[in-house]
Amino acid sequence: MQTNRIDAHGPWDAQADLIVVGYGGAGAATALTAHEAGASVILLEKAPRGEEGGNTRVAAQGYLNTSSADKARRYLNALCGPYTVPSSMVDVWAEEMCRNNDWFARMGGDPQEHQHQPAGIEFPDLPGADCVHKFHHGDILGFSKTWEALADAVTQRHIDVRYETPARRLIQDPASGEVIGVLAEQGGRTLRVGARKAVVLTCGGFENNQDMIRNFLPGLPYCYTSGTPYNEGDGIRMSMEIGADLWHMNNYAGPSMALKVPDFPTTLSMRPLHFSHELRGGMIVVGPDGQRFTDEKYKTRHGKIWQSGKWMPLRTPCPMYMVFDHTLFSNEPLYDGTQPSGWTPIMIGYTWSRDNRVELDKGWIQRAASLPELAAQLDLPPDVLSQSVATWNAHCAAGIDTAFGRTKMRNRFDGGPYYAVELSPSMLNTQGGPRRNEKAQVLRPDGSPIARLYSAGELGSIFSYLYQGTGNIGECFAFGRIAALNAVRETPRA
Ligand SMILES: Cc1cc2nc3c(=O)[nH]c(=O)nc-3n(C[C@H](O)[C@H](O)[C@H](O)COP(=O)(O)OP(=O)(O)OC[C@H]3O[C@@H](n4cnc5c(N)ncnc54)[C@H](O)[C@@H]3O)c2cc1C
């Protein structure tokens, strides 16, 4: 048996029944459920106070509450097919997803259904899809509201949260292999935090770990996130170190195309690329060969687009450039900092200049008098870029984009000057992590559970391929409860 050779016998700096690693939605749901069941909990959080909450805090705030376990089962199987998640997992997920509203209301939340149903059903043609019902807390959608309800519940119950205390390694009993605690870091000190019953990993995905992105995500040389900058794949590394199996590592909610500047850790989404914005002016996106490669205004299904008769991740040939004309530049800001979700709008709050000139001066936007000059600045083949714009103009004149079928913002380019913004692949979150079972226990490759180690949330999410929006926070609630209830049933260590 593989064990982590950290001294298991030294004194503990702190102890509780459950050590929950990561204070986002899954960590909150786990801690609240364990507390309700009478267990003591320490929540370890990497971020400083005020920046906790992970992706949950900056998400669009929707969570899934399915209306029928049977339909939910069929829908999840169809989303994950042809590869199937074990039926025991699907069953427990389907049962619990119907109970999210009851649980959330009991914790003090105010479940309100999103308007515009059934538009929120991401794959309405799949069997069971009409079980989808999306909810959020209170009257306003977004702006951290669902997160605030969870955080209020944690505060009211005086659950012990340790900020700026990242978990670094799991401690195992060398004889039994059981996970008995966590080595964490606080203010340059190493803390030994003991778990009398279990450790639950809820520390999110690897959105900010470029090495893991390169190794695990399909077709991406690099990628940035619009979510928390604190999720760096720590839970994956810690659980691998003690022999966990991994699953769903190549699934992620992305990519989209967005601006990433060194000034901020997270991406800025460009208004002209939003599927619902009809702005004035000409705009295309090209790859390193100077050619378009997609319908720039396509409403992807969390990064998947319909191609070759299948939902597949959007291709993102890097570097990509949004090339546009003076009409678009001079009309409206290219970025809207008042959006209801995303780390940059919610936590950073950058105010983009109304006339885009500050960002031009910063070099985030490039300008040239002619397309060949712009191409030279961007290191693109000048003839090809000019031809791409000419072809686009011809599509607009003909009223049909015969290359990619774009129907939105079909405006010809004016006569210059011309502009470009470099775009990077961007994602909401990754779905991969340690494989877990229907009790939320972390498993080894042979299917056996690593004793006293549990997980919940996007760290090893159940979504293996297609994703239903609001499914992640719904899963945080559901598997947070499952992990907590099973962990609390463990016999306390002597
Ligand atoms: C812009 C955006 C919009 C989204 N909208 C929705 C939506 O509306 N509905 C939906 O279902 N999903 C949405 N998602 C996805 C969803 O937010 C996440 O998948 C989900 O919130 C993940 O919850 P979690 O608790 O697993 O992880 P997180 O909420 O990310 O929490 C993980 C926590 O662990 C901490 N941490 C990391 N490493 C360590 C460590 N070593 N030690 C201690 N702590 C650590 C982090 O700081 C963080 O606080 C969105 C995501 C984004 C970015």
The ligand as an SDF file (V2000), in Angstrom:
LIG
                    3D

 53 58  0  0  0  0  0  0  0  0999 V2000
  -17.6490   32.9700  -14.0340 C   0  0  0  0  0  0  0  0  0  0  0  0
  -18.1900   31.6380  -13.5940 C   0  0  0  0  0  0  0  0  0  0  0  0
  -19.5500   31.4060  -13.6430 C   0  0  0  0  0  0  0  0  0  0  0  0
  -20.0550   30.1710  -13.2060 C   0  0  0  0  0  0  0  0  0  0  0  0
  -21.4090   30.0190  -13.1080 N   0  0  0  0  0  0  0  0  0  0  0  0
  -21.9060   28.8770  -12.5730 C   0  0  0  0  0  0  0  0  0  0  0  0
  -23.2920   28.7520  -12.2630 C   0  0  0  0  0  0  0  0  0  0  0  0
  -24.0750   29.6880  -12.3860 O   0  0  0  0  0  0  0  0  0  0  0  0
  -23.7190   27.5550  -11.7700 N   0  0  0  0  0  0  0  0  0  0  0  0
  -22.8780   26.5000  -11.5610 C   0  0  0  0  0  0  0  0  0  0  0  0
  -23.3290   25.4420  -11.1310 O   0  0  0  0  0  0  0  0  0  0  0  0
  -21.5680   26.6180  -11.8150 N   0  0  0  0  0  0  0  0  0  0  0  0
  -21.0560   27.7880  -12.2650 C   0  0  0  0  0  0  0  0  0  0  0  0
  -19.7010   27.9200  -12.4350 N   0  0  0  0  0  0  0  0  0  0  0  0
  -18.8420   26.8030  -11.9920 C   0  0  0  0  0  0  0  0  0  0  0  0
  -18.8680   26.7510  -10.4530 C   0  0  0  0  0  0  0  0  0  0  0  0
  -18.7160   28.0570   -9.9440 O   0  0  0  0  0  0  0  0  0  0  0  0
  -17.7920   25.8800   -9.8560 C   0  0  0  0  0  0  0  0  0  0  0  0
  -17.5910   24.6870  -10.5480 O   0  0  0  0  0  0  0  0  0  0  0  0
  -18.1680   25.5410   -8.3990 C   0  0  0  0  0  0  0  0  0  0  0  0
  -18.5390   26.7270   -7.7390 O   0  0  0  0  0  0  0  0  0  0  0  0
  -16.9940   24.8750   -7.7080 C   0  0  0  0  0  0  0  0  0  0  0  0
  -17.2180   24.8340   -6.3280 O   0  0  0  0  0  0  0  0  0  0  0  0
  -16.1270   24.1350   -5.4050 P   0  0  0  0  0  0  0  0  0  0  0  0
  -16.5710   24.3680   -4.0190 O   0  0  0  0  0  0  0  0  0  0  0  0
  -15.8690   22.7720   -5.8880 O   0  0  0  0  0  0  0  0  0  0  0  0
  -14.7950   24.9790   -5.6950 O   0  0  0  0  0  0  0  0  0  0  0  0
  -14.5580   26.5200   -5.4340 P   0  0  0  0  0  0  0  0  0  0  0  0
  -15.8320   27.2450   -5.2390 O   0  0  0  0  0  0  0  0  0  0  0  0
  -13.6640   27.0190   -6.5030 O   0  0  0  0  0  0  0  0  0  0  0  0
  -13.8120   26.5430   -4.0290 O   0  0  0  0  0  0  0  0  0  0  0  0
  -12.5330   25.9790   -3.8800 C   0  0  0  0  0  0  0  0  0  0  0  0
  -11.8610   26.6760   -2.7050 C   0  0  0  0  0  0  0  0  0  0  0  0
  -10.6810   25.9630   -2.3490 O   0  0  0  0  0  0  0  0  0  0  0  0
   -9.6640   26.8920   -2.0420 C   0  0  0  0  0  0  0  0  0  0  0  0
   -8.3710   26.2070   -2.1610 N   0  0  0  0  0  0  0  0  0  0  0  0
   -7.6580   25.8930   -3.2690 C   0  0  0  0  0  0  0  0  0  0  0  0
   -6.5500   25.2200   -2.9470 N   0  0  0  0  0  0  0  0  0  0  0  0
   -6.5520   25.0870   -1.5960 C   0  0  0  0  0  0  0  0  0  0  0  0
   -5.6750   24.4830   -0.6490 C   0  0  0  0  0  0  0  0  0  0  0  0
   -4.5300   23.8730   -1.0090 N   0  0  0  0  0  0  0  0  0  0  0  0
   -5.9960   24.5450    0.6720 N   0  0  0  0  0  0  0  0  0  0  0  0
   -7.1310   25.1770    1.0940 C   0  0  0  0  0  0  0  0  0  0  0  0
   -7.9800   25.7840    0.2300 N   0  0  0  0  0  0  0  0  0  0  0  0
   -7.7010   25.7170   -1.0940 C   0  0  0  0  0  0  0  0  0  0  0  0
   -9.8970   28.0220   -3.0040 C   0  0  0  0  0  0  0  0  0  0  0  0
   -9.3030   29.2190   -2.5780 O   0  0  0  0  0  0  0  0  0  0  0  0
  -11.4200   28.0900   -3.0210 C   0  0  0  0  0  0  0  0  0  0  0  0
  -11.8940   28.9830   -2.0340 O   0  0  0  0  0  0  0  0  0  0  0  0
  -19.1700   29.1430  -12.8170 C   0  0  0  0  0  0  0  0  0  0  0  0
  -17.7900   29.3730  -12.7820 C   0  0  0  0  0  0  0  0  0  0  0  0
  -17.2970   30.6190  -13.1360 C   0  0  0  0  0  0  0  0  0  0  0  0
  -15.8250   30.8720  -13.0350 C   0  0  0  0  0  0  0  0  0  0  0  0
  1  2  1  0
  2  3  1  0
  2 52  2  0
  3  4  2  0
  4  5  1  0
  4 50  1  0
  5  6  2  0
  6  7  1  0
  6 13  1  0
  7  8  2  0
  7  9  1  0
  9 10  1  0
 10 11  2  0
 10 12  1  0
 12 13  2  0
 13 14  1  0
 14 15  1  0
 14 50  1  0
 15 16  1  0
 16 17  1  0
 16 18  1  0
 18 19  1  0
 18 20  1  0
 20 21  1  0
 20 22  1  0
 22 23  1  0
 23 24  1  0
 24 25  2  0
 24 26  1  0
 24 27  1  0
 27 28  1  0
 28 29  2  0
 28 30  1  0
 28 31  1  0
 31 32  1  0
 32 33  1  0
 33 34  1  0
 33 48  1  0
 34 35  1  0
 35 36  1  0
 35 46  1  0
 36 37  1  0
 36 45  1  0
 37 38  2  0
 38 39  1  0
 39 40  1  0
 39 45  2  0
 40 41  1  0
 40 42  2  0
 42 43  1  0
 43 44  2  0
 44 45  1  0
 46 47  1  0
 46 48  1  0
 48 49  1  0
 50 51  2  0
 51 52  1  0
 52 53  1  0
M  END
$$$$
